[in-house]
Structures are given as structure tokens and as C-alpha cells.
Amino acid sequence: MSLDGAVERRKETQAGTGNGNGVVTASVPSYVTHRLRLNPNTDHKPDSYEDLQLEFSPLLFSSLERYLPPTLLNVARESKVQYMREILLRYSPEGERTRVQKHREYRQKIISNYQPLHRELYTMHADNFFVPSFREAVRENTEESFRSIMTEPSPGVFAFEMLQPHFCGLLLSEVENFEKWVHETKFRIMRPNTMNKHGAVLDDFGLETMLDKLMEDFVRPLSKAFFPEVGGSTLDTHHGFVVEYGMDRDVDLGFHVDDSEVTLNVCLGKQFSGGELFFRGIRCEKHVNTETQSEEIFDYSHVPGRAILHRGRHRHGARATTSGHRINLLLWCRSSVFRELRKYQKDFSGWCGECLREKKERQRQSVAATKMELLKREGEAPKEAAKEAAS
Ligand SMILES: [Zn+2]
């Protein structure tokens, strides 16, 4: 596993946003005038779109609403939907929408045939899922309360106790049960992404609603506090899956970035050795293959029940799981607003290590140039003065 090698962008194998719903009209009027504002109106309380049959997630509409031009904020909900839909349709090309629709059908086929083993996993029960310290910190919902249960062993990587052992056990056995079903029925399932050959997409067999809650009520408050500059407060879609490592599974995972703004990675078990994560700095698209600075090197060892939270653009990989069997729950959280706005931006010095380094270097050079200029003038000044004195 070479760290000098190119970083792979770890993509899903399918359009997993899974928010397609209903028929998409063929003719799309090209409203080039439809644009979002760069900064949201944070005082504005967006409408709820939950009751509408839309081809994009209702959450997405609510989070986009704050970015509408001021004149549109208080118009009828239908007009806002239309305006935002135009933008979203432009943002997701037709081929993509067809894939989303196909994926929805694939998912429906699984859900109507697969019999869940532990129904209690399919709706959010915070008291049964999370350890008390985590629940309490999120309930308080302040940066201070989050910090009180977390460590930040390297800038931008947060580690904390999250899941109850009982919940980990139930989820593991549910995944096992699903894989048994896949094996018995010879159902061809899609793997979580282009890099993992083992593992399963939890959203595909009924856990989407529960994981949406996990993102909305638990990951988003944390991300709002720690990752606001990459859309942490506007996370609106997710991709939830488990990955399995071991000698008879995937062994390790190459150096990559996630297709997410914020990634939650929780170890579910079981017994294993090895499998450490290695982190190598946060990078924007343009700088994804640039050198690692020594202060960016960080290695993390998994502990069952413990979670880590980091930006999707934080380059990382997993070392070989040398014995036993390791299963992790991954939640890739995305912000459509951030993805739309990112298109108009060039400088990511707020979070990209290399953009920041370049910016500092430009500043250093500009300071040096100014100093030179001043010295030169100072050098000239006495002469001028001398000339004047002589005259
Ligand atoms: Zn950059």
C-alpha cells in the first residue's frame, strides 16, 4: 500500500442517494436565471416538504430553501418547489435520474422479499442504540457537550463511544441474516462501493429511514459544530453500509477519499487484530494527490462500539486486518447545498491542507516583496534627504 500512489475517489457502484420518486418530466426548461445565494438566510424557517411526492428528498428542499433569493423566501410552497426543482434537475443529469429510479426498483424488490430478523433496528430507538454519554451530549447540543465525550487525536478526526454492545450484536446478526438470504436466493446484490467486494448497503434492505434519522438528529448536530465549512450543517442525504474485513473477506483498503462531506465510521466488532485506519490530511479535488505533511500523519485503531467522525475529503485507508473478522458501519453524509456552491469556489483554504499551504506561501511572498520594496525606498530616502540637505 503506497502512500505516494494516487488517491482513489471511493465511489458508490450505484446511484445510492435513493431519493428518486415518481416520473421525471422529459422537457426541462432552462432557467439559467435560477440560482441560489452564496450565503443562507439563517433566520428563515424553511417549509416542510415531507408530504409531497417529489423526485428529490424532502430534506433537500428544506435545506435548499434558505439559499433562495430573498424575494422567494415567503412565496407559496409550490412556487419554491418549482424553483428549486429547476436547479436540482440541472444539477442531476437525466442519466443519473434514470439510475436513481432503477435503484429504487432494485431496493423495492429486496424489501418486499427479505424478512428482517430484528425489526427493532428499523426505527430509531436512541435509548437502545446509543451509550448514555453520547445521547446526553447530543441532547445538550453544544460544542462543549460534544467535546466532553470526544477526543480529537488529530485535527479534524473525532473519536467517541457511541453504540451499545447489544445494538452492535443485533446489527451484526441482521447483516449476517441478510447475507444468508442473498446467498440462499442467489439475489445479485450491489456492493457498497467500488473498493469493497464484501459488505452490504444497509439502505437497500430497509434501514434507510433509521439511518436518515441517525444523520439528521445525531451526525448533523456534530457536523454543524465541527465541519461547517464543508456543509456540515446542511447534510441532507446519506449512503449507509457495512464493510467486512478478514482473511476470507476484504483484507485492507487502499488510500482514498470518500464520496461524502462527513463520514461516520463505527466499529461493530467482532474479534480482530490489525485493520488500523491511516489518515493523511484533508484535500480538495485539485490537491488530492499532493504530498502529506508530517503533522498530517495519523493512525487510528478500531475499538468495537467506538466511532470516528471526519470529513470525506480527509485522505485515508485501512491496513490489513491480520486475524479475525472486523465489521464497520459507515455512514457517508452529503450536502447538496455544499456540492452546488462548491462549483463556484476555487480556494478551499478553509479546509484543504494544500490550499492553506499555498495561501500562506502567497502571503509570505507578498510580505517579503513588500519588505523588499520598503527597504528599497528606505535605501532611497536618505539619499533624497541628503540631496535636499545639500541644496
Ligand atoms: Zn486545495
Boltz pocket constraint, residues with backbone or C-beta under 6 A from the ligand:
constraints:
  - pocket:
      binder: B
      contacts: [[A, 283], [A, 284], [A, 285], [A, 286], [A, 287], [A, 346], [A, 348], [A, 352], [A, 353], [A, 354], [A, 355], [A, 356]]
      max_distance: 6.0
